[in-house]
């Protein structure tokens, strides 16, 4: 055999023969990666189907070939321009407003959409009855969102009051082109014909209106070419925004690609947990095969032959696990449309995605081999002396191949993360987090072994000493169990912490000292009357804020047009084109902190310099600092001002926060509207107060933050459920790996336990030794995992969510008890065969 290289067929034959007595252990290897691959394939298949449906229904998502948008009425010259191109057009004016249901005096803030023309040109506004989407046009009728009608027990044929005008409800809206169902819960749509908009009396000064022009071109017109060559320059000249089919398709695709990318990372962590189980199983498996490899060496074989035999076994098992996982994932994807219900803009037609299946199988095979190679490469250096001297020491020193394999594992994790996140920075941070978690858990395990061995408590009882000694004796499972259990605990705990962070961010405004109702679009002559009305309901007037609309006219003495032509400025168009809503006052509020310059709150005479305060983000976007000149166009009047200070604003506070704040004495005579903020203690008072406001002042809109919080909570709960569903794969995989690792450890402890039985140890003593060993392992691993999750969640709270991190101790305690208890129970279940059968019988089974 030493004269020639063994054939591949011979290696396969030896791998098959060797596996016959070990297939139950190799099946643990298979089960470790099945769920991770299943989660990856399910998400990728669903993502492929979603992308195909977005591609196929792109026009229906937009409802037209092109949509032109503006905060100001679209100029007639632009309308005539599109008429000259032969385009069919529809117009829409939308804004937030209160509506009243006379049937039960119910009120609600909605999105009023005044529509004319034949929109949508692709897809449809889905209504009940179906004809309602056509029949409401041109007559005094309206369509209302189905959820809104259910909330106020309204039926087709009832009336709804929009501003000063009542409309007959023609039907319920079930779906609007391009709008996920759950978004309608925040501001449900109400459609009315455009010709009745003026009569509602809602077009007041300061009203925040959105104007849209929907366009459909004749068949055969290349819209993309026409857009690039003619339309885009015209729209840019008029400072109008637009959205076309390709852009909408890309926007929606990117949004859901980000979501599926995040879920893929959760699934990938489940696969990494499984691969830890792979490494653990192979590590123990190889140790048991040392004698077989040594015999092979004595017969003239090389160490790499043994490596080849075991690598074939692992590759076949990895392939089997990946195929099973891919089949399971392809089945699970049929559940995902139901789980994502309400979050998607299209109905997903589920079909088998062979690309996702093949990708999942390849990923499973590659990563299982990579993780298995770490313990496998030691086979190359097994000495023939191991056949006659079990205590023979192998060559010391680290194997350089280990570093190469570890580097390949880290590289694979990083590349996979990049393809999910599409950002090397975020992929690097994710990979670094995984590596640091492994290193910390490994360091904790080694530190524990060193401390126990160094400071062994010789005065403790025999059972306690024996269980502690098992933590550092040869063939111990301390390192692999702490890494496995700890990483699983860290992932599970982090997912729950992130969910709590999301909910805490929402519930922040529900605290007793926070306002919960905002009235806006209040005209000058209505402000005092509304203050009196609010106080008559014994509600506090927490804030009265004037708001003036304006646009930038120039920065540092240069006009906006000059800045746009200068490509070296790098000032974004959205900063230059946006409408600024600013206020004026003589003092700062508690959500603002000056970080640069000095606040100057009043202008005494028209000759004084006007010093404004900018929010730090907008100051950075404008590329200005303290002392720089700004000019604003306040509805035709130009006001020159200078940057007096830069503020940091806490946007989480429920109050009016502004990018630009003027001092008193400048804007008092400008056209404006007012905002009034109060707090209502009960739903009954809130309902009566809103009814009174809507009846007396129909143009005034009310944001009931309690209702908004409830709606947002529903959205967060929906997203949290999706995350928990994916976390389920990680949890189950962690449990499988835990079971597998503990079961494998049984084969390492069996001779020691039999020896203890032989020299007289009782059943109770052996169970106590095992219970204490697994209690120490489970406790340390769980506590370390919880610590890692707290650090990770704190970083997310601090840098991503920008919210305080206040972890609840009860879930941590429950997590500790469950995972530690599970570790002990599985460990004890492994001891049953030893304590329930005579030592000789147990040894015969293992020989």
N, C-alpha and C positions, 0 to 999 in steps of 0.2 A: 504493500500500500504506500510505502514511502518512496517507491520508484516512480509513481505517476500521480497526477492530480485526480481526485475522485470526480466522477461525472455528476452533473446536475441531477440526473435520475437517481443516482445513489444517495445524494443528499436528501432528496424528497422521500426516498424509501426509508431512510434512517429517521427522518422527521416523523413520518407516519407511524413507524414502529414505536418510537419513543413516546408518542402522544397517547398511545392506547391506555396507559395506566394513569394518565394525568389530565384527561379531557375535562373532568369536573372542575379542576383548578383553572384550566385554560378558558372554560366557559365564564368564570368570574372576570377574566380579562375581557371577553367579548361583551358581557353585560355592562361593563364600566363605560363603554363609549357609545352604546346604542342610543341612549336618550339625548346625549349631546348632539350626535349626528341628526337624530330625529328633529330636534328643535331647529337646527340650522337649515335642514331641507324644507321643513314646513314654512319657515319665514321666507326663505329665498324663493320657494315655489309661489307663495302668496304674493311676494313682491313682484315676481315676473308677470303673474296674471294681472295684478293691479296696473303695472306699467303698460301692458298690452291694451287693457281696457281704457286707460287714459289716452293712449295713442289713438285707439279706435273711436273714442268719443270726444276728441279734443274740441271739435267745433261745437258739440252740444254743451260742453263745459263753459264755453264762452257765450254761446247763443247767437253769435254773429261772426263775420269775418274780421271785423275790427271794431274796437270800442275806444272812443275818445272821451277823456275825463277831464273835469275842471272843477275848481271851487267857485268859479265865476261863470255867469251865463256864457255859453259857447258863442263866439261872434258869428253874426249872420254871414259874414264873408266866408267863413270856414264851411258853414252849411251849404252855401251856394257853390263852393268849390267842389264838394262831394257830389252835389247834384250834377255838376258839369261832367263828373266822371261816370255818371249813370248809376250811381249806387242807390239802393233802396235804404231808407233810414227810419229809425225810431228814436225818440228822445225819452229820457227819464230824469226826473228831479227827485232826489231822495234826501231825507232828513229825519232826525229823531224827534218824536212828538208824542204827547199823551193822546190816548183814545179813551172814549167812554162807551160802555155798553149800557144803554138806557134800561134794558131788561132787568138788570140787578144793580145798576150804578157801579159796576166794576170799572176800574181804571188801570191802565198799564202803559208803560213807555214802550213804543214800538218803532220800527223803521218804516216810515211812510214812503211809498214809492209811487209817484205820479207818472203814468206811462201813456205814451201815444204810439201809434204805428203798429206794426205786425210782430214786434219782438215777442218771443225769440224766433229767429229764422232757422235755427237748428235746435233739435230737442224740443222740450215743451215745459210749460209751467203745469205740473201735474196737480190736478184738482179733483175734488169730489163735489158735485158731479163733474164729469169730464168736460162738458160743454161750458162750464163756468169760466174757464180761462179765456174763452172767446166772447161770451155773452155779457161780461161786465164792462166791456169797452164801449165808450160813446154814450153811456147812460149813467145815471146817478147810482151806481152799484159799486161794491168793493169785494175784494178777496182778502181773507184773513188766514193766517197760519193755523193749522189744525190744532197745535198745542195751545195756542192762545184761545181758540174757541172752546176747547175742552176745559180750560182753566175757568172760564166765565160762563160755562154751560150755555154757549151760544149755538144756534142752529142756522142753516141757510134760511133766509126769509126774515131773520131778526135784523135789527138796525145797529149800526155802529156810528158814533159821532167822532168825526175827525175835525178838530178845530171848531168852527161855527156851523159846520155842515154835517147833516146825517146822511148815511149811505145805507142802502139795502145790501145785506150780505148775500152775495150770489153763490158762494161756495167756499170750501176749505182748501188751503194750499198744503199739499203733501211734499212737494219737492220743487226747488227752483234751480235752474241750470247752474252747475258749478258750485253749489252751496251744500256742504255736509249738513245733515239733519240736525246735529247737535248745536251748530252755531246759531240756529234760529231760536234757541231757548234764551239767548242773551238779549237779543232785540228782534222779536218775531216780525216778519214782514206783513204789511197791509198794503195792497195795491188799490189805487184809485185811478180813474181816467184823468189825463192831464188837463182837460178842459175845465175841470172843477177845482183845480188847485188854488187859483186866485180866490175863489169864493170861500175857501176854508179859513182865510184870514191868518194863515200861519206864516206868510212871507213877511217877516218883520226885520227891522234893522238888526244886524248881528247874527241872524239865524245862520247856522252852519249848514249850507246846502251843498249837495253833490250833484253835478250835472254830467249826464252821460249821453253820448250819441252812438247808437248801435248802427253798424253799417254792413250791408250785404252787397257784394259785387256780382256781376253776371258770371255765369258759368264760363270757364275758359280763361278768365282774368287771372294772371299770376300776381296774387296779392303781395307776396314777399318782394318781388321785383319792383312792383308799383310803389310799395311802401318805402323801399330803400332809395329809389330814384326821385320820387316826387312828393309823396305824402309826408314822410318824416321831416324834410326841411321846412315844409309849410307849418307843421305842428310845432316844431321847435321855435320857429319865429314867433308864433302866438303863445309860446310857453304852455302848451297843452300836453298832457300826458296821454299815452295810448297803451292799449293792450291788444295783441293779436293772438291768433290761435297758437303759434309756435311758442310765444312767450308764456301764455297761460299754461300750455302743456308742460313747459320746462319748470315753471314755478310750482305747479301742483306735484309734478314728479319729484322735484328736489325736496319738497316738504315731506312727502311720504317715504322718500328714500332715506331721509334723516331718521325718521321714526323706525323704519325697518332695520336701518344700520345699527341703531342703539339696541334694538331687540336682538339683533344678530350677535352683538357683543355679549349680551346676557347669555344667549345660547352657547356662545364660544367659551365663556367661563365654565358652563356646565361641562363642555367637552374637555376643558383643561382639568377640571376635577376628575373626570373619568380617566384622563391620561395619567394623573397621579396614581390612580388605582392600577393602571397598566404597569407603571414603573414599580409599584409595590409588589404586584403579583409576579412580575418577571424577576425582581430582585430575589424574592424568596424561592421562586422556581429554579433560578440559576444556582443558588446555594445548595439546593438539594441535588443538583445534577453535577456537582463538582467531581464526585467520585467517578461518575460515568465518563466525564471528559478526561479525567486522569487515566482511566483504563484505555481510552481511545489513544491518548498520548503514548502509553506504554506499547501499544500495537503499532506504533510508527506514525500515527496521524498527527497533524498539526493542530494547534489551538484554534486556528481559523476555521477548521472543519467543524468543530463543535459550535463555533459562532454561526456558521452557515446553516447548520441543522436547526438550531433554536430560532434563528432569524426567519427561516422558512415557516416554522410553526407560528411565530408571532405575526408574520405578514398574512398568513392564511386566516388566523383568528381576527386580525384587524380588518381584513377584507370582509369576513363574515359579519362582524359587528357593524361595519359601515353599511353593508347591504341591508341588514335587518333594520338599522336606524333609518336609512333612506326610505325603505318601504313604510316604516311607521310614520315618518315625517310626511310622506306623500298622502297618507291617510288623514293625518291630523290637520293638514291644511284645509280640509273641507269644513272644519269647525271655525276657522279663523274669520270668515266673513260675518258670522254671527257674533263673534267676540268683538270685532271692530265695528259692529253696527252703530251707525250714527256719527262715526268719525271719518267716513269716506265720502268723497264727492261723486263716486260712481258705484254702480252695482257690479261686484266682481264676479265674473264667470270663472269658476274654479276648473282648472284642467291640469293634467299632469305636466310638470315642467322637467323635461329630461335633462336640460342643462343644470338645473338645481340639484337633481339627483346625482348626476355624474360628478358635479363639483363637491357634493357632500361626501360621496364615496372616496374621492381622491384625497380630500382634506382628512377624513378619518384614517385612511391608510397611511398617509404621510406622517401625521402627527403621532399616531400610535407607534409607528416604527421608530420615529425620533426619540420618543420617551422610553421605548423599550431598549434602545441601543445603549442608553446610559448604564444600566446594570449589565447588559449583555457583553460589552467589550471586555469585561474582566475575564471572560471565558478564554480569551486568547492567551492569557498568561498562567493558566493552570498548569502546575508542575506534575510530571508522572509520579513524583514522590508522594503525592497525596493518596495514592493507592495503598501505601504501606505505613504512612505516618500522617495521621489526620491533623496533627499539630504543626505540620510543616508550614513555615511562613513564606508567603509569596514575596516577590521583589517589592521593596518599599518604593515610595515615590508616586507622584501623580502621573496618570496616563495622559499624555498630551491630547489624545483623541477625545477625552472627556470634555476638554475645553472647546474643541471644535464642535462637538455635538450640542453642548450647552449654547454655544453661539448660534448654531443653526436653529435651535428651538426658539431662542429669543428673536432671531431674525424672522422666523415664520410667524410668530405672534405679532410682531410689529407690522409686517407686510399685510397680514390678514386684517389687522385693526385699521390700517390705512385705507384699504379697499372699502371698509364699512363707514369710516368717518370722513374720508377724502380730505384729510388734513394730517400732515406729518407731525405737526406739533401735538395735536390731540392723540394721535396714534402713539406717539412717543411717550406721552404722559400715561396713557392707559398701560402700555407695556412696562414702563418704569414702575407703575403701581403694582402690577402683578409680580415683577421681579423682587421689589422691596418686600412685598408680603411673603414670598417664598423665603427670602433671606432672613427676615425677622422671625418667622416661624421656625426655620432651621436653627437659627442662633438660640432661640428660646429652648428648643429641644436639647441641643448640645450643652447649653448652660445648665439645664436641669440635670442631665446625666453627670456632668462634672461636679456639681454641688452635692448631689446625693452620694456620689462615690468619695468625694473629698471629706465631707462631713457626715459620714454614715452614722446614724443614731444607734450605737451598739447597745444602749440600755433599753431600747424598745423591745416589745414582745417578739417572739419568734415569727409569728404570722406577719407582723408589720415589717420586720427586717427582710423577710423573704420577698414580700411584695415590692418593697423599695429596691432590693437588689435586682429584681427582674427588669428594672428600668435601664440598667447600664450593662448587664451581662451580655456575653456574645449572643447573637441572634435576637437581640431586643428589637422591638417594634416602635420604640419611642419616637424616633425621628419621623418615620413615615406616617404614623398615626397622628402626631401633633400637626404635621403639615397638612394632611388630608382633612382632619376634623376642623382645624383652625381656619383653613382657607374657605371651606364650606360655610362655616359659621360667619366668617367675615362677609362673604357675599350675601348670604341671607339677611344678616343684620343690616347691611348697608342698604339693601333694597327697601327694607321697612323704614329705615331712618329717612331715606329720600322721600318716600311716600308721606311720612309725617312732616317733612320740611315743606312739601307742596301744600299740604292741608294747613299747616301753621301759617304759611304765607297768605293763604286765603282768609283764615280766621282772624288774622291780625286786626282787621278793621271791625271785628265783631265785639271788641272789648268795650267795657262799660264807658270808658272815657273818650270813645271815638264817635264822631258824627256818623249818622247812617242814612241821611237824606239830603239830597242836593237839588235845589230848584234853579234852573238856568233859563236863558232867553227872556229875562225880565226886562221890560222896557223902562225908560226913565220915569214915566208917569205912573208906573205900576209898583215901583219899589216900596214906597212908604205904605201903600195899601196892603201889600203882601206881608210886610213886617207886622202890621197890626193884625192881619188874619192869622199869621203864625202864632203870635202871642196870645190871641184869643183862644187858641187850643192848648194854651199853657205849655208851648214848646219854646225852647231857648233859641235865640238867634245867635249862633256861634260865630258866623262870619257873614259880612256883606261886602262883596267884591265887585268893583266895576271892571269891565273887560272891553278893550278897544282893539279892533282888527287893523293890521297894517302890514306893509311889505317893506323889505329892504330896498333902499334906493341907491346906496353906495357904501363902500368900505374903504377907509383910509383915503378918502378923497377921490376914489375911482368909482365910476358908475358900474352898475351890474353888467351892462352889455360889454364894457371894457374888460371886466374880470373874466367873463365867459370866453372872450376871444383870446385871452392870455392863457395858454395851456400850461404855463409854469407855476400857476397859483395853486393848483390842486385843491380848490374849494369846490365841494360837491354842488351840483345843480339844485339838489333838494334844499340846501341851505339858502341858496340865492332865490329860488322860486317860491318857497313856501309862504303861506299866510301866517303871520305871527299874531297870536292873541296875547296881549300884554295887559298889565294892570299898573296902577300908580298908588303909592302909599308913602307915608313918612317914616315907616319903621319896618324892620324885618319880622318874619314870623318864626315860630319855633322849629320849623322844618328846614330852615336855611342857616348856613354858616359861612361867613366871609372867610375865604382862604387867600385872597389877594386884593390889595387896594383898600379902600375905605368907603363905607356906605354914606351917601349924602341924600337925605330924604326929602328935601324941599327946595323949590326954586322960588325966590322971593319976588323977582321982577322979570319981565321978558328979556332984559339984557343979560341976565345971569346965564352961565354955562349950564347946560343940561347934562348931568352925570347919571348914566344908567348902570344897572347891575345885570351881568350876564351869568347864566348857569355855566358851570365849568365845561360841560360837554359841548354846548353850542359855541362857547368862546374858542375852544380848540378847533371845531369845525370851520369857524369863520377865519381862523388864523389871526386872531387879534389878542391883544393884551391890554393891561391898564394904561389909559392915556390915548388909545387909538380912537380915531374918529369914525362914527357911523352916521348914516342918514336914513331916515325912514319916510315912506310915503304913507301918510295917514289919510286915506281916501281922498287923495288929490293934493293935500297940503304936505310940504316937505319940512321935516323937523330934523335939525342937526343936533347930534348928541355925541358924548364921549364916554368911553368905558371907564367908569369910576371904580368898579369893584367886580370881582368874580366870586360866585357863590357855589357852594356844594349844597345840593337839594336832596332831601330824603323823600323820594317819590312814593314810598310806601305809605306815607301819612295820608289819611283821608281828609284832604283839604285842597284848596286851589293852589297849585304850584305852577310857576311860570319860568320860561326860558329867559325872558326879558322883563325887568321891573323898572318903571320910570318913577321919578320922585313926584311928590305933589306939586301942583302949580303949573303943569304943562298940558295935560290931556283932559282936563275937566270939561272942556267945551266940545270935545270930539264926539262924533256919533258912537254910541256904546250900548251895551246891555249889561245886566247885573246878574250875579250869582248869589244865592242865599243858602247857607248851610245850617242845618238844625239836627236835632236828635229826637227820634220818636221811640218811646219805650214799649209800645204794644202794637200788634198788627191791627187791632180794631181802630185805634186812634189814627194810625197811618192811613187806613182805608178811608176814614171819614175826612181826614185832612186833604188827601189827594182828590177826592170827589169834589170838595169845596173849591179847590184851586182850579180844577179842570172846568168846572161850571162857570166860575167867575172870570178866569183868565185862560182860555183855551190855548193860547200861544205859548204859555209857560210849560216847560217840560220838567219832569220830576224823575230823578234817579233814586229809586229805592234800593239802597245798598244791601239791605237784608235779602231782598229778592235776588239781586245780582250775586250775592255771596252764595245763596242757595243754588243758583244756576251754575256758578263756577265750581261749587263743590261737587255737583253732579258730573261736570266735565272731568274734574280731577279724579273723581271716583272711577269714572269710566277708564281713564288712562291708567290709573293705579291697578285696576283689574287686569288690564292687558299686561302690565309689568309683572303682576303677581302670577299671571298665567305662565309667562315665560320663566319666572323664578321657580315655578313648580318643577320644571325640568332640572334646574340646578339642585333643588332640595332633594328630589328623588335620586338624582345621580349621586349626590353627596352621601345619602343613606346607603345606596348600593355599594359605593366605594368603601364606606365605613364598614359595612357588613363583610365585604370581601377582604379588607385589610385585617379585620379582627379574626375572620375565619382562617385566613392564611397564617396568622400568628399562632393558631392552634397547633399547626404542624411543627412549629419551632419549640413549643412548650411541652409537647406531648411526652417526650422522653423524661424531662425533668419532673413532670407531674406523676408519671408512672414510677419513677424512682422514689418520689416522696411517698406514694402509696405503698411501695414495696418495703420501705423502712418504717412503716407504721403510721404515716400521716392520715388523719381522719378525713372523711368526706367534707365535713364542715371546714376543716383547716384549708383544704385545697380551694374550696369555693371562696373562702375569705381572702386567701392570697390573691386569687384572680380578681375578685371584686375590688380590692383595694388598689391593685395595679391599674386596672382600667378606670377606676375613679380618679386616680392621680392624673392619668393620661387625658381623660375626658375633660377634667376640670381645667387643667393647664391649657389645653388646646382651645377649649371654648372661651376661656377668659382672654387668651391672646387674640383669638378671632374677633371678639367683641371690641377689644382695644383697637385693633386695626380698622374695624368698621367705624368706630367713633372718630378716629383720626381722618378717615376718608370722608365721612359725612360732614365733619367740621370744615374740611377744606371746601367741599361743595357748597355748604351754607355760606361760607365766608366769601368765596371768590365767584361762584356761579349764581347762587340764589340771592346773595347779598342780604341775608336775613340771620337773626340770632339762632344759634344752635343750642336748644334746650332739650336734650334727650330724656325720654321717659325711662325710669328705672325698672318699672314693672315688666315691659317686654324683654329687657335684658335678663331679668331674673328668670322669666319663663323660658327664654332661649337656653340659658345655662342649665336649668333643671332638665329640660327635655333632651338636649343633646348629650349631656353627661349621663343622664339616666339611660338613654338609648345605648351609649357606649358600654356601660356596665352590664346591661341586660344581654347584649349580644355577646360580650365576653363570657358571661356566666353560661349562656346557652352552649358555648363551645366546650365547656368543661363537663357537660352532662355525660358524654360517652366515657370520659375518664373515670368519673366517680361512680358511675352506675354499672361498670363492668370490671371484671378482674384484670389486673395489670397485664398478665400474660396474653389475654384475649385481645386487649387493645394493641399490644406490640405486634401480635400476629397480623392484625389488620393493616398495620402500617409498614410491615416488612415487604 
